[in-house]
Amino acid sequence: MKAISSMATRHVLAELMDAAVGAKLPRVEVESVGGVDAARRVREGEQFDLVFLADDALGVLARDGFVDPETLTPLVVSNVAAAVWAAGTEPAAGPTGPAFADASAMRETMRGAGRIGYSTGPSGAALVGMIEEWGLADELGDRLVQAPPGVPVAQLVARGEVDLGFQQLSELAGQPGVRILGTLPPDCAIATVFGGAVAATATDPTAARAVLDFLASPGVDRIVSHHSFEVPTGARREPNSRQ
């Protein structure tokens, strides 16, 4: 079976698919690309059995008939974190708390920062929207640096191309050359729900749905947490328990 996903979930999906095989479910080969490219390829009719994207992108594909809307399933929640450059090659550890005391402190940090990196995905769009709401878009101007599609912000930070980077915690954790300051404070937190759905081009929709049910079961929560994601509230169910 074949699936496509955005880059943000590539590592957790790899481990989840291994667990699914261990549970006697079909092997699913997941190709991870930029979210925009993934959605485009699904729209162009390329054959996939499962699609894994941010919930808003999946919703649009479901509305337009490219994935089965009845199979839309939230799988993981990713919170945005902030990071700066760090010497050495040790993998970045997960944070123990918020990066800033509150939204006001985050605004002041951004105003005093040099180049600020953000992603092409939904978290990047949300950050830019928040910057515009704060009235900082003109002030920050060309100091805002968007990572190219498929390039993690952590890479820009590690190479010194940006001084402060914002991306989903799951993308920053474990990356060398960065120090994670923490997630965004509660009054300006950005969280993205990533889910899956059975593609309209699935060769065996029943088998694809069985895999999707397994990925949404409580038995995989440890894997989700290990990759610095959170479990969607109220989204877990035992496999084969859909009504």
PASEBA-1860 file (N, C-alpha, C; in nm, 3 decimals):
! residues 243
1> MKAISSMA> 0.084/-0.119/0.000/0.000/0.000/0.000/0.088/0.125/0.000 ~ 0.034/0.234/-0.054/0.109/0.358/-0.068/0.038/0.471/0.004 ~ 0.118/0.561/0.062/0.062/0.678/0.128/0.153/0.797/0.103 ~ 0.097/0.915/0.120/0.175/1.038/0.109/0.146/1.123/0.231 ~ 0.249/1.194/0.277/0.233/1.278/0.395/0.315/1.404/0.380 ~ 0.288/1.501/0.466/0.374/1.617/0.476/0.498/1.579/0.555 ~ 0.601/1.662/0.547/0.728/1.632/0.613/0.715/1.627/0.765 ~ 0.620/1.702/0.819/0.610/1.715/0.964/0.586/1.583/1.036
9> TRHVLAEL> 0.525/1.487/0.969/0.490/1.361/1.036/0.572/1.243/0.986 ~ 0.678/1.268/0.911/0.748/1.157/0.847/0.808/1.058/0.947 ~ 0.868/1.109/1.056/0.934/1.020/1.150/0.834/0.939/1.232 ~ 0.732/1.006/1.281/0.634/0.934/1.362/0.558/0.833/1.277 ~ 0.528/0.868/1.152/0.457/0.773/1.066/0.543/0.651/1.036 ~ 0.673/0.669/1.020/0.760/0.555/0.993/0.752/0.453/1.107 ~ 0.757/0.503/1.231/0.750/0.411/1.345/0.610/0.353/1.360 ~ 0.509/0.434/1.335/0.371/0.385/1.344/0.345/0.275/1.242
17> MDAAVGAK> 0.398/0.290/1.122/0.375/0.189/1.019/0.447/0.058/1.054 ~ 0.562/0.067/1.117/0.629/-0.054/1.163/0.543/-0.124/1.268 ~ 0.483/-0.045/1.357/0.397/-0.103/1.460/0.274/-0.168/1.397 ~ 0.222/-0.106/1.291/0.105/-0.163/1.223/0.138/-0.300/1.163 ~ 0.256/-0.310/1.103/0.299/-0.440/1.048/0.310/-0.543/1.161 ~ 0.362/-0.499/1.276/0.371/-0.588/1.390/0.236/-0.635/1.439 ~ 0.132/-0.556/1.410/-0.005/-0.593/1.447/-0.075/-0.669/1.334 ~ 0.004/-0.719/1.237/-0.047/-0.802/1.127/-0.131/-0.725/1.027
25> LPRVEVES> -0.103/-0.595/1.015/-0.170/-0.513/0.915/-0.079/-0.495/0.794 ~ -0.134/-0.456/0.680/-0.052/-0.442/0.559/0.059/-0.338/0.575 ~ 0.171/-0.361/0.510/0.280/-0.264/0.507/0.238/-0.145/0.421 ~ 0.257/-0.025/0.472/0.227/0.097/0.398/0.357/0.174/0.379 ~ 0.392/0.200/0.256/0.510/0.280/0.224/0.468/0.426/0.216 ~ 0.525/0.508/0.304/0.485/0.648/0.311/0.591/0.736/0.246 ~ 0.550/0.817/0.151/0.639/0.917/0.091/0.608/1.051/0.155 ~ 0.709/1.116/0.210/0.689/1.244/0.277/0.749/1.357/0.194
33> VGGVDAAR> 0.666/1.457/0.167/0.707/1.573/0.086/0.645/1.697/0.151 ~ 0.669/1.812/0.093/0.603/1.933/0.141/0.452/1.918/0.134 ~ 0.382/1.972/0.232/0.237/1.956/0.237/0.165/2.005/0.113 ~ 0.210/2.118/0.059/0.147/2.172/-0.061/0.165/2.076/-0.179 ~ 0.286/2.022/-0.192/0.312/1.927/-0.300/0.230/1.799/-0.281 ~ 0.217/1.754/-0.157/0.139/1.633/-0.130/-0.006/1.652/-0.174 ~ -0.065/1.763/-0.135/-0.204/1.788/-0.172/-0.219/1.800/-0.323 ~ -0.122/1.863/-0.388/-0.127/1.878/-0.534/-0.126/1.742/-0.602
41> RVREGEQF> -0.038/1.654/-0.558/-0.028/1.523/-0.621/-0.154/1.440/-0.599 ~ -0.215/1.453/-0.484/-0.342/1.384/-0.461/-0.447/1.437/-0.557 ~ -0.452/1.568/-0.574/-0.549/1.630/-0.664/-0.526/1.590/-0.810 ~ -0.400/1.565/-0.844/-0.370/1.528/-0.982/-0.403/1.383/-1.012 ~ -0.451/1.310/-0.912/-0.497/1.173/-0.934/-0.393/1.065/-0.916 ~ -0.276/1.101/-0.860/-0.175/0.999/-0.835/-0.230/0.896/-0.736 ~ -0.197/0.770/-0.759/-0.255/0.664/-0.678/-0.192/0.656/-0.539 ~ -0.276/0.673/-0.437/-0.238/0.653/-0.298/-0.353/0.582/-0.228
49> DLVFLADD> -0.317/0.509/-0.123/-0.419/0.443/-0.041/-0.457/0.527/0.080 ~ -0.360/0.599/0.134/-0.382/0.684/0.250/-0.314/0.819/0.230 ~ -0.373/0.922/0.288/-0.317/1.057/0.281/-0.308/1.111/0.423 ~ -0.191/1.168/0.459/-0.169/1.223/0.592/-0.125/1.369/0.579 ~ -0.210/1.459/0.625/-0.183/1.602/0.616/-0.245/1.675/0.735 ~ -0.221/1.804/0.744/-0.288/1.886/0.845/-0.439/1.878/0.823 ~ -0.515/1.888/0.931/-0.658/1.863/0.921/-0.730/1.957/0.826 ~ -0.684/2.084/0.816/-0.752/2.175/0.725/-0.730/2.135/0.579
57> ALGVLARD> -0.606/2.094/0.547/-0.577/2.049/0.410/-0.654/1.921/0.377 ~ -0.661/1.830/0.473/-0.739/1.707/0.451/-0.886/1.739/0.431 ~ -0.936/1.836/0.507/-1.077/1.874/0.494/-1.111/1.924/0.355 ~ -1.020/2.002/0.296/-1.042/2.052/0.161/-1.040/1.937/0.060 ~ -0.947/1.843/0.077/-0.942/1.728/-0.013/-1.069/1.643/0.001 ~ -1.121/1.632/0.122/-1.244/1.556/0.143/-1.362/1.626/0.078 ~ -1.368/1.757/0.093/-1.477/1.835/0.032/-1.480/1.818/-0.119 ~ -1.360/1.809/-0.178/-1.350/1.800/-0.323/-1.346/1.657/-0.377
65> GFVDPETL> -1.365/1.559/-0.287/-1.378/1.420/-0.330/-1.250/1.343/-0.352 ~ -1.137/1.394/-0.301/-1.010/1.325/-0.322/-0.975/1.228/-0.210 ~ -1.039/1.243/-0.095/-1.030/1.144/0.013/-1.171/1.121/0.066 ~ -1.190/1.005/0.128/-1.322/0.969/0.181/-1.349/1.050/0.308 ~ -1.449/1.139/0.309/-1.474/1.223/0.426/-1.511/1.143/0.551 ~ -1.568/1.025/0.533/-1.607/0.944/0.649/-1.485/0.885/0.720 ~ -1.369/0.890/0.657/-1.249/0.832/0.718/-1.156/0.936/0.777 ~ -1.193/1.063/0.772/-1.107/1.167/0.830/-1.081/1.136/0.977
73> TPLVVSNV> -0.954/1.124/1.012/-0.917/1.079/1.147/-0.803/1.163/1.202 ~ -0.825/1.237/1.312/-0.713/1.309/1.375/-0.617/1.209/1.439 ~ -0.488/1.231/1.420/-0.388/1.137/1.470/-0.293/1.195/1.573 ~ -0.240/1.314/1.546/-0.143/1.375/1.637/-0.163/1.526/1.640 ~ -0.119/1.587/1.750/-0.121/1.732/1.763/0.023/1.780/1.777 ~ 0.059/1.880/1.698/0.195/1.934/1.701/0.191/2.079/1.746 ~ 0.267/2.110/1.851/0.275/2.247/1.902/0.399/2.317/1.846 ~ 0.386/2.444/1.817/0.498/2.522/1.765/0.592/2.560/1.879
81> AAAVWAAG> 0.720/2.551/1.851/0.823/2.587/1.947/0.921/2.684/1.883 ~ 1.004/2.745/1.966/1.106/2.838/1.920/1.244/2.778/1.945 ~ 1.339/2.808/1.858/1.474/2.754/1.872/1.577/2.855/1.826 ~ 1.698/2.840/1.879/1.812/2.923/1.839/1.931/2.831/1.809 ~ 2.035/2.889/1.755/2.154/2.811/1.719/2.224/2.758/1.844 ~ 2.284/2.642/1.833/2.363/2.585/1.942/2.487/2.519/1.884 ~ 2.598/2.531/1.951/2.722/2.469/1.906/2.715/2.319/1.929 ~ 2.792/2.245/1.851/2.800/2.101/1.870/2.703/2.025/1.782
89> TEPAAGPT> 2.707/1.894/1.798/2.625/1.806/1.714/2.527/1.722/1.795 ~ 2.510/1.758/1.923/2.416/1.682/2.005/2.273/1.711/1.960 ~ 2.188/1.609/1.952/2.049/1.631/1.915/1.979/1.721/2.015 ~ 1.896/1.810/1.965/1.824/1.903/2.052/1.726/1.827/2.140 ~ 1.726/1.860/2.269/1.633/1.797/2.363/1.501/1.873/2.362 ~ 1.395/1.804/2.399/1.265/1.868/2.409/1.262/1.968/2.523 ~ 1.179/2.071/2.514/1.175/2.175/2.616/1.100/2.129/2.741 ~ 1.120/2.202/2.849/1.049/2.171/2.973/0.938/2.271/3.001
97> GPAFADAS> 0.922/2.371/2.919/0.819/2.472/2.941/0.811/2.568/2.825 ~ 0.735/2.677/2.841/0.721/2.776/2.734/0.852/2.849/2.705 ~ 0.868/2.892/2.581/0.988/2.966/2.541/0.987/3.109/2.594 ~ 0.869/3.164/2.612/0.855/3.303/2.656/0.751/3.309/2.768 ~ 0.761/3.412/2.849/0.667/3.424/2.962/0.523/3.440/2.915 ~ 0.505/3.517/2.808/0.372/3.540/2.754/0.387/3.599/2.613 ~ 0.273/3.633/2.553/0.276/3.686/2.417/0.354/3.817/2.408 ~ 0.344/3.899/2.510/0.417/4.026/2.509/0.567/4.003/2.507
105> AMRETMRG> 0.614/3.907/2.585/0.757/3.875/2.587/0.802/3.819/2.453 ~ 0.716/3.740/2.389/0.750/3.686/2.257/0.760/3.797/2.154 ~ 0.668/3.891/2.159/0.673/4.004/2.066/0.804/4.082/2.081 ~ 0.844/4.109/2.204/0.966/4.186/2.227/1.090/4.109/2.181 ~ 1.088/3.978/2.201/1.201/3.897/2.154/1.211/3.903/2.002 ~ 1.098/3.894/1.934/1.100/3.900/1.788/1.146/4.036/1.738 ~ 1.105/4.141/1.807/1.145/4.276/1.765/1.295/4.296/1.778 ~ 1.357/4.226/1.875/1.500/4.241/1.895/1.583/4.138/1.822
113> AGRIGYST> 1.518/4.044/1.756/1.591/3.936/1.687/1.640/3.983/1.550 ~ 1.739/3.910/1.497/1.785/3.936/1.361/1.689/3.872/1.262 ~ 1.733/3.767/1.198/1.648/3.697/1.103/1.563/3.592/1.174 ~ 1.438/3.583/1.134/1.341/3.495/1.200/1.289/3.394/1.099 ~ 1.314/3.267/1.125/1.272/3.162/1.032/1.136/3.103/1.067 ~ 1.061/3.071/0.963/0.931/3.005/0.984/0.906/2.911/0.867 ~ 0.811/2.820/0.884/0.792/2.713/0.785/0.689/2.749/0.679 ~ 0.684/2.666/0.575/0.584/2.684/0.469/0.451/2.620/0.505
121> GPSGAALV> 0.448/2.541/0.612/0.328/2.467/0.649/0.227/2.552/0.724 ~ 0.125/2.486/0.780/0.019/2.558/0.851/0.069/2.634/0.973 ~ 0.173/2.583/1.039/0.226/2.654/1.155/0.289/2.786/1.113 ~ 0.356/2.786/0.997/0.415/2.909/0.947/0.309/3.012/0.910 ~ 0.202/2.965/0.846/0.093/3.057/0.810/0.030/3.117/0.935 ~ 0.014/3.034/1.039/-0.045/3.083/1.163/0.046/3.186/1.230 ~ 0.177/3.162/1.225/0.271/3.257/1.286/0.267/3.391/1.213 ~ 0.267/3.386/1.080/0.262/3.511/1.003/0.131/3.585/1.031
129> GMIEEWGL> 0.022/3.511/1.042/-0.106/3.573/1.073/-0.103/3.642/1.208 ~ -0.037/3.579/1.305/-0.027/3.637/1.439/0.060/3.763/1.437 ~ 0.169/3.758/1.360/0.256/3.874/1.347/0.178/3.992/1.287 ~ 0.095/3.964/1.189/0.014/4.069/1.127/-0.086/4.125/1.227 ~ -0.148/4.039/1.307/-0.242/4.084/1.408/-0.174/4.173/1.512 ~ -0.049/4.144/1.542/0.027/4.223/1.639/0.076/4.354/1.578 ~ 0.059/4.373/1.449/0.106/4.494/1.383/0.256/4.499/1.364 ~ 0.321/4.384/1.357/0.467/4.379/1.344/0.515/4.345/1.203
137> ADELGDRL> 0.423/4.321/1.112/0.464/4.275/0.978/0.559/4.372/0.911 ~ 0.528/4.499/0.914/0.615/4.598/0.849/0.746/4.613/0.922 ~ 0.742/4.611/1.055/0.864/4.628/1.133/0.962/4.514/1.111 ~ 0.910/4.392/1.109/0.997/4.276/1.090/1.039/4.262/0.944 ~ 0.948/4.295/0.853/0.981/4.302/0.711/1.062/4.185/0.658 ~ 1.176/4.217/0.594/1.256/4.113/0.532/1.342/4.035/0.632 ~ 1.324/4.063/0.759/1.388/3.979/0.860/1.316/3.845/0.874 ~ 1.194/3.838/0.822/1.118/3.713/0.822/1.166/3.628/0.705
145> VQAPPGVP> 1.210/3.508/0.735/1.266/3.418/0.634/1.186/3.289/0.631 ~ 1.119/3.265/0.519/1.042/3.141/0.506/1.130/3.030/0.452 ~ 1.131/2.917/0.521/1.208/2.801/0.475/1.150/2.750/0.343 ~ 1.233/2.706/0.249/1.181/2.649/0.125/1.097/2.525/0.155 ~ 1.003/2.489/0.068/0.921/2.369/0.090/1.008/2.246/0.114 ~ 0.975/2.172/0.218/1.047/2.049/0.248/1.175/2.069/0.328 ~ 1.215/2.195/0.353/1.336/2.224/0.431/1.295/2.262/0.573 ~ 1.342/2.189/0.674/1.304/2.221/0.811/1.369/2.351/0.858
153> VAQLVARG> 1.296/2.424/0.941/1.350/2.549/0.996/1.475/2.520/1.078 ~ 1.480/2.403/1.143/1.597/2.367/1.222/1.725/2.373/1.139 ~ 1.714/2.338/1.013/1.830/2.342/0.925/1.878/2.485/0.903 ~ 1.785/2.578/0.889/1.822/2.718/0.873/1.889/2.770/0.999 ~ 1.836/2.730/1.116/1.894/2.774/1.243/2.034/2.717/1.259 ~ 2.049/2.588/1.233/2.179/2.521/1.251/2.286/2.578/1.159 ~ 2.245/2.623/1.040/2.341/2.679/0.944/2.366/2.827/0.967 ~ 2.298/2.886/1.064/2.316/3.027/1.092/2.246/3.119/0.995
161> EVDLGFQQ> 2.152/3.064/0.917/2.081/3.147/0.819/1.969/3.228/0.884 ~ 1.924/3.184/1.001/1.829/3.262/1.081/1.877/3.257/1.225 ~ 1.837/3.358/1.303/1.880/3.368/1.442/1.777/3.311/1.539 ~ 1.653/3.311/1.497/1.544/3.260/1.580/1.449/3.185/1.487 ~ 1.418/3.062/1.522/1.334/2.981/1.434/1.208/2.933/1.503 ~ 1.100/2.929/1.429/0.973/2.879/1.480/0.926/2.764/1.391 ~ 0.900/2.651/1.451/0.843/2.538/1.378/0.781/2.442/1.478 ~ 0.711/2.343/1.426/0.651/2.244/1.515/0.761/2.175/1.596
169> LSELAGQP> 0.732/2.155/1.724/0.828/2.093/1.814/0.878/1.960/1.760 ~ 0.790/1.883/1.699/0.829/1.752/1.647/0.935/1.763/1.538 ~ 0.942/1.878/1.471/1.042/1.899/1.366/1.175/1.950/1.423 ~ 1.170/2.012/1.540/1.290/2.067/1.601/1.360/1.966/1.692 ~ 1.281/1.885/1.764/1.338/1.791/1.860/1.428/1.690/1.789 ~ 1.544/1.667/1.848/1.637/1.568/1.793/1.727/1.619/1.683 ~ 1.712/1.746/1.646/1.796/1.801/1.539/1.924/1.861/1.598 ~ 2.038/1.834/1.539/2.164/1.890/1.588/2.177/2.037/1.550
177> GVRILGTL> 2.257/2.110/1.628/2.287/2.249/1.595/2.182/2.348/1.638 ~ 2.081/2.304/1.714/1.979/2.397/1.762/1.956/2.375/1.911 ~ 1.911/2.481/1.976/1.867/2.471/2.116/1.721/2.514/2.121 ~ 1.636/2.426/2.167/1.494/2.455/2.173/1.464/2.537/2.298 ~ 1.409/2.655/2.277/1.376/2.743/2.389/1.250/2.696/2.461 ~ 1.159/2.636/2.389/1.033/2.590/2.446/0.919/2.613/2.349 ~ 0.802/2.567/2.385/0.684/2.591/2.303/0.632/2.733/2.327 ~ 0.541/2.778/2.243/0.488/2.913/2.259/0.399/2.918/2.382
185> PPDCAIAT> 0.395/3.033/2.450/0.314/3.044/2.572/0.165/3.028/2.543 ~ 0.087/2.993/2.645/-0.055/2.963/2.624/-0.134/3.074/2.555 ~ -0.100/3.201/2.581/-0.181/3.308/2.523/-0.150/3.336/2.376 ~ -0.053/3.263/2.318/-0.030/3.276/2.174/0.015/3.142/2.115 ~ -0.026/3.033/2.177/0.014/2.900/2.132/-0.041/2.871/1.992 ~ 0.036/2.796/1.916/-0.006/2.751/1.783/0.004/2.599/1.781 ~ -0.107/2.535/1.756/-0.109/2.389/1.750/-0.174/2.345/1.620 ~ -0.116/2.245/1.557/-0.169/2.189/1.432/-0.206/2.044/1.454
193> VFGGAVAA> -0.327/2.009/1.413/-0.370/1.869/1.419/-0.341/1.805/1.284 ~ -0.268/1.695/1.286/-0.242/1.618/1.165/-0.326/1.491/1.170 ~ -0.385/1.459/1.057/-0.470/1.340/1.052/-0.447/1.261/0.925 ~ -0.528/1.159/0.910/-0.520/1.075/0.792/-0.657/1.048/0.735 ~ -0.660/1.001/0.613/-0.786/0.965/0.547/-0.755/0.865/0.436 ~ -0.854/0.785/0.403/-0.841/0.691/0.293/-0.858/0.767/0.162 ~ -0.765/0.750/0.071/-0.769/0.820/-0.057/-0.878/0.764/-0.147 ~ -0.929/0.850/-0.234/-1.029/0.805/-0.330/-0.973/0.703/-0.427
201> TATDPTAA> -0.840/0.702/-0.442/-0.775/0.609/-0.534/-0.728/0.481/-0.466 ~ -0.767/0.460/-0.341/-0.722/0.342/-0.267/-0.761/0.213/-0.338 ~ -0.666/0.122/-0.350/-0.694/-0.007/-0.416/-0.771/-0.101/-0.325 ~ -0.755/-0.086/-0.192/-0.828/-0.168/-0.095/-0.869/-0.077/0.020 ~ -0.980/-0.004/0.006/-1.022/0.092/0.108/-1.043/0.028/0.245 ~ -1.089/-0.096/0.248/-1.113/-0.162/0.377/-0.982/-0.183/0.452 ~ -0.881/-0.231/0.381/-0.751/-0.252/0.444/-0.689/-0.119/0.486 ~ -0.703/-0.016/0.402/-0.648/0.115/0.434/-0.715/0.171/0.559
209> RAVLDFLA> -0.844/0.150/0.569/-0.916/0.199/0.686/-0.875/0.124/0.812 ~ -0.844/-0.004/0.800/-0.798/-0.082/0.915/-0.665/-0.027/0.967 ~ -0.576/0.010/0.875/-0.450/0.070/0.916/-0.475/0.203/0.987 ~ -0.563/0.284/0.930/-0.593/0.414/0.988/-0.652/0.399/1.128 ~ -0.739/0.302/1.147/-0.795/0.277/1.280/-0.686/0.241/1.380 ~ -0.590/0.161/1.336/-0.480/0.124/1.425/-0.400/0.247/1.465 ~ -0.375/0.338/1.370/-0.297/0.458/1.399/-0.368/0.552/1.495 ~ -0.499/0.535/1.510/-0.576/0.619/1.602/-0.611/0.545/1.731
217> SPGVDRIV> -0.545/0.432/1.757/-0.577/0.352/1.875/-0.487/0.389/1.993 ~ -0.531/0.365/2.116/-0.452/0.400/2.234/-0.317/0.329/2.239 ~ -0.305/0.215/2.172/-0.182/0.139/2.178/-0.062/0.207/2.116 ~ -0.083/0.314/2.040/0.030/0.382/1.975/0.066/0.514/2.043 ~ -0.001/0.545/2.154/0.022/0.674/2.219/0.168/0.694/2.260 ~ 0.235/0.586/2.300/0.375/0.597/2.341/0.461/0.644/2.224 ~ 0.433/0.591/2.105/0.508/0.631/1.986/0.484/0.779/1.956 ~ 0.360/0.820/1.966/0.325/0.960/1.940/0.402/1.053/2.034
225> SHHSFEVP> 0.402/1.021/2.163/0.472/1.104/2.262/0.622/1.103/2.240 ~ 0.676/0.990/2.201/0.820/0.977/2.179/0.869/1.075/2.071 ~ 0.783/1.106/1.977/0.820/1.196/1.867/0.776/1.340/1.893 ~ 0.749/1.373/2.021/0.716/1.510/2.063/0.584/1.561/2.008 ~ 0.493/1.471/1.978/0.356/1.508/1.945/0.267/1.484/2.066 ~ 0.146/1.537/2.062/0.046/1.508/2.163/-0.067/1.430/2.100 ~ -0.143/1.362/2.185/-0.258/1.284/2.138/-0.380/1.375/2.128 ~ -0.451/1.375/2.016/-0.572/1.458/2.005/-0.674/1.422/2.112
233> TGARREPN> -0.733/1.520/2.174/-0.831/1.497/2.280/-0.951/1.422/2.227 ~ -0.984/1.312/2.292/-1.103/1.235/2.256/-1.096/1.164/2.124 ~ -0.976/1.152/2.065/-0.967/1.095/1.930/-0.931/0.947/1.930 ~ -0.895/0.891/2.046/-0.849/0.753/2.048/-0.965/0.655/2.058 ~ -0.949/0.543/1.990/-1.049/0.435/1.993/-0.978/0.304/1.966 ~ -1.039/0.197/2.007/-0.982/0.066/1.976/-0.999/0.038/1.827 ~ -0.903/-0.031/1.764/-0.919/-0.066/1.622/-1.050/-0.138/1.597 ~ -1.108/-0.110/1.479/-1.235/-0.171/1.437/-1.354/-0.127/1.521
241> SRQ> -1.341/-0.012/1.590/-1.452/0.032/1.675/-1.533/0.145/1.613 ~ -1.507/0.177/1.487/-1.585/0.283/1.421/-1.731/0.242/1.413 ~ -1.815/0.343/1.429/-1.959/0.315/1.418/-2.007/0.347/1.276
END
